[in-house]
């Protein structure tokens, strides 16, 4: 595993300045929503946020705001895992966030003391001292980029004129939004981090709600079976019980399958080791032929997929042409008919 991949894998259990991601194990056909498409920014290609990661109202939205906070304030609710940028006339932009695990989240209030696009990241001296194998390489800092834990934008939280080491920042770990998985920072989808970054100025007040304030304004919340914050309703409680059972069954099935696969591989290895040199040569030749056959089939399927995509693109452009839509404005195929 490369040093950067090891770093991303372990930052989520590290100190406050890490503010790192947690890997996702979910899989589904990629779909996206307006405002969360792939975008090129400052020379970096940000991937689209798949619609499955925006389910349950996790997409950015302008909403009525019932809190007492003044326009311009950023309000963070770590219990409901929402961030509000308060506007005039009782309105606010609501964003979904990932927050720190219990005991690690930013508390109280502060201000945005600094802003940065594609910020660099640097481990603390304590992190370097305790895990030199992981952090020494980055003691001088990690340049901004897609592998950087702070994502596309960072807004640095200050208190009393000093950096608190907490940030509001982006992430490529889209599956973590709505969960309590970070090392303490307030994490948004990169698209939302860019949106908020453009709305706020240095000196913007940031307030974190207490549990009492969250209960009053948002109502009680709970984690579902997958760790996502949802309203604590009888329906969600019942659903969690069923999902926990299903999750346990799924994990048991996956464990059994892994054990069976490991046993199969071990048996095949033992059988191979017991072969004579002539038998091994024949087995190797057979395996090479099967591999070549599989690769040829995969190449054929890939070619078919490319041709299908080309046909779909021609169909899309033809549909737009019939409707008098210029190529640069031509929407996705399902939108043009």
HUDA-V42775 format. One record per residue. RES is the residue in three letters. PHI is phi in radians with two decimals (999 if undefined). PSI is psi in whole degrees, -180 to 180 (none if undefined). Layout:
BEGIN
res=(RES,RES)
phi=(PHI,PHI)
psi=(PSI,PSI)
END
This chain:
BEGIN
res=(UNK,UNK,UNK,UNK,UNK,UNK,UNK,UNK,UNK,UNK,UNK,UNK,UNK,UNK,UNK,UNK,UNK,UNK,UNK,UNK,UNK,UNK,UNK,UNK,UNK,UNK,UNK,UNK,UNK,UNK,UNK,UNK,UNK,UNK,UNK,UNK,UNK,UNK,UNK,UNK,UNK,UNK,UNK,UNK,UNK,UNK,UNK,UNK,UNK,UNK,UNK,UNK,UNK,UNK,UNK,UNK,UNK,UNK,UNK,UNK,UNK,UNK,UNK,UNK,UNK,UNK,UNK,UNK,UNK,UNK,UNK,UNK,UNK,UNK,UNK,UNK,UNK,UNK,UNK,UNK,UNK,UNK,UNK,UNK,UNK,UNK,UNK,UNK,UNK,UNK,UNK,UNK,UNK,UNK,UNK,UNK,UNK,UNK,UNK,UNK,UNK,UNK,UNK,UNK,UNK,UNK,UNK,UNK,UNK,UNK,UNK,UNK,UNK,UNK,UNK,UNK,UNK,UNK,UNK,UNK,UNK,UNK,UNK,UNK,UNK,UNK,UNK,UNK,UNK,UNK,UNK,UNK,UNK,UNK,UNK,UNK,UNK,UNK,UNK,UNK,UNK,UNK,UNK,UNK,UNK,UNK,UNK,UNK,UNK,UNK,UNK,UNK,UNK,UNK,UNK,UNK,UNK,UNK,UNK,UNK,UNK,UNK,UNK,UNK,UNK,UNK,UNK,UNK,UNK,UNK,UNK,UNK,UNK,UNK,UNK,UNK,UNK,UNK,UNK,UNK,UNK,UNK,UNK,UNK,UNK,UNK,UNK,UNK,UNK,UNK,UNK,UNK,UNK,UNK,UNK,UNK,UNK,UNK,UNK,UNK,UNK,UNK,UNK,UNK,UNK,UNK,UNK,UNK,UNK,UNK,UNK,UNK,UNK,UNK,UNK,UNK,UNK,UNK,UNK,UNK,UNK,UNK,UNK,UNK,UNK,UNK,UNK,UNK,UNK,UNK,UNK,UNK,UNK,UNK,UNK,UNK,UNK,UNK,UNK,UNK,UNK,UNK,UNK,UNK,UNK,UNK,UNK,UNK,UNK,UNK,UNK,UNK,UNK,UNK,UNK,UNK,UNK,UNK,UNK,UNK,UNK,UNK,UNK,UNK,UNK,UNK,UNK,UNK,UNK,UNK,UNK,UNK,UNK,UNK,UNK,UNK,UNK,UNK,UNK,UNK,UNK,UNK,UNK,UNK,UNK,UNK,UNK,UNK,UNK,UNK,UNK,UNK,UNK,UNK,UNK,UNK,UNK,UNK,UNK,UNK,UNK,UNK,UNK,UNK,UNK,UNK,UNK,UNK,UNK,UNK,UNK,UNK,UNK,UNK,UNK,UNK,UNK,UNK,UNK,UNK,UNK,UNK,UNK,UNK,UNK,UNK,UNK,UNK,UNK,UNK,UNK,UNK,UNK,UNK,UNK,UNK,UNK)
phi=(999,-1.19,-1.00,-1.17,-1.14,-1.10,-1.10,-1.10,-1.23,-1.80,-1.04,-1.16,-1.98,-1.79,-1.25,-1.04,-1.21,-1.17,0.86,-1.62,-1.59,-2.09,-1.22,-1.83,-1.99,-1.31,-2.63,-2.98,-1.03,-1.21,-2.38,-2.46,-2.08,-0.96,1.63,-2.19,-1.23,-1.10,-2.58,-1.58,-2.46,0.93,1.55,-1.91,-1.71,-1.50,-1.26,-1.18,-1.59,-1.18,-1.01,-1.10,-1.44,-1.87,-1.16,1.27,1.34,-1.51,-1.37,-1.09,-2.71,-1.56,-2.36,-1.19,-2.10,-1.86,-1.51,-1.54,-1.34,-1.29,-0.95,1.73,-1.30,-1.68,-2.02,-1.93,-1.99,-1.30,-1.44,-1.50,1.00,-2.26,-2.16,-2.02,-1.85,-1.35,-2.00,-1.27,1.03,1.18,-2.10,-2.77,-1.62,-1.84,-2.15,-1.56,-2.39,-1.84,-2.22,-1.25,-1.08,-0.89,1.61,-1.94,-1.24,-1.13,-2.28,1.44,-2.44,-2.87,-2.39,-1.29,-1.67,-2.79,-2.28,-2.62,-1.59,0.72,-1.20,-1.39,-2.36,-2.41,-1.20,-1.24,-1.04,-1.15,-1.13,-1.15,-1.19,-1.46,-2.33,-1.07,-1.10,-1.72,-1.86,-1.00,-1.06,-1.90,-1.03,-1.52,1.91,-1.95,-1.13,-1.10,2.83,-1.16,-1.53,-1.32,-1.01,-1.54,1.20,-1.32,-2.51,-2.42,-2.07,-1.57,-1.57,-2.01,-2.52,1.07,1.41,-2.11,-1.18,-1.47,1.30,-1.76,-2.41,-1.76,-2.64,-1.53,-2.81,-1.65,-1.53,-1.08,-1.17,-1.45,-1.13,1.70,-1.98,-1.81,-2.34,-1.39,-1.53,2.28,-1.44,-1.82,-1.93,-2.17,-0.97,-0.97,-1.08,-1.29,-1.09,-1.14,-1.06,-1.15,-0.94,-1.33,-1.65,-1.95,-2.02,-1.03,1.71,-1.02,-1.31,-2.12,-2.12,-1.81,-1.20,-1.36,-1.09,-1.12,-1.14,-1.11,-1.08,-1.20,-1.68,-1.97,1.46,-1.19,-2.17,-2.53,-1.55,-1.39,-1.09,-1.83,1.55,-1.57,-1.22,-2.41,-1.02,-1.47,-2.03,-0.98,-1.15,-1.23,-1.12,-1.14,-1.13,-1.09,-1.04,-1.17,-1.18,-1.13,-1.13,-1.10,-1.12,-1.10,-1.14,-1.11,-1.11,-1.14,-1.13,-1.15,-1.14,-1.09,-1.08,-1.14,-1.14,-1.14,-1.14,-1.10,-1.15,-1.09,-1.11,-1.11,-1.15,-1.12,-1.13,-1.10,-1.13,-1.16,-1.09,-1.44,-1.29,-1.35,-1.03,-1.17,-1.15,-1.10,-1.09,-1.13,-1.12,-1.14,-1.13,-1.12,-1.11,-1.13,-1.14,-1.11,-1.14,-1.11,-1.12,-1.13,-1.14,-1.14,-1.14,-1.11,-1.12,-1.13,-1.14,-1.12,-1.10,-1.10,-1.14,-1.11,-1.13,-1.13,-1.14,-1.13,-1.12,-1.11,-1.15,-1.10,-1.10,-1.10,-1.16,-1.14,-1.12,-1.16,-1.09,-1.09,-1.57,1.34,-1.64,-1.18,-1.01,-1.17,-1.81,-1.21,-1.40,-1.05,-0.97,-1.15,-1.52,-1.74,1.28)
psi=(136,157,-39,-42,-39,-39,-48,-34,-31,-15,-30,-14,19,-167,179,-41,-15,-50,42,174,165,139,154,144,5,156,139,159,128,129,159,170,157,137,-11,22,166,144,142,131,120,35,-2,142,107,129,156,152,119,146,-31,-27,-8,4,161,25,28,-2,155,140,148,128,165,142,124,12,170,3,148,151,140,-19,142,124,125,128,101,-17,-45,-11,52,150,133,134,109,135,-176,165,37,30,162,155,127,133,148,147,161,144,175,153,163,129,-8,-15,152,139,159,-137,163,-165,158,110,-17,151,147,139,136,62,154,165,142,128,153,163,-36,-38,-42,-39,-41,-29,65,-29,-29,-40,-18,-37,-26,16,-31,0,154,129,154,150,-178,-25,-8,133,-23,-5,-153,-29,150,136,117,128,124,153,127,31,4,146,127,-8,7,148,155,121,171,178,152,-5,71,-30,-16,-16,132,-4,166,87,-12,174,19,-23,173,112,135,164,147,-40,-39,-36,-40,-44,-49,-41,-40,-15,-22,157,165,135,-7,132,138,124,133,125,147,169,-38,-42,-40,-44,-40,-41,-28,-19,169,142,160,165,135,-172,-20,5,11,134,126,157,140,87,160,-36,-44,-33,-45,-40,-39,-42,-44,-42,-34,-39,-46,-39,-44,-41,-41,-45,-38,-42,-41,-39,-43,-44,-40,-41,-42,-40,-42,-40,-40,-45,-42,-40,-42,-40,-43,-42,-39,-44,-28,-8,158,168,-39,-41,-39,-40,-43,-42,-40,-40,-41,-43,-39,-41,-43,-38,-44,-39,-43,-41,-39,-40,-42,-40,-39,-43,-39,-40,-41,-40,-40,-44,-38,-40,-39,-41,-41,-38,-41,-41,-41,-49,-37,-40,-41,-40,-41,-33,0,23,130,152,-40,-21,4,122,-178,157,-44,-17,-22,-19,none)
END
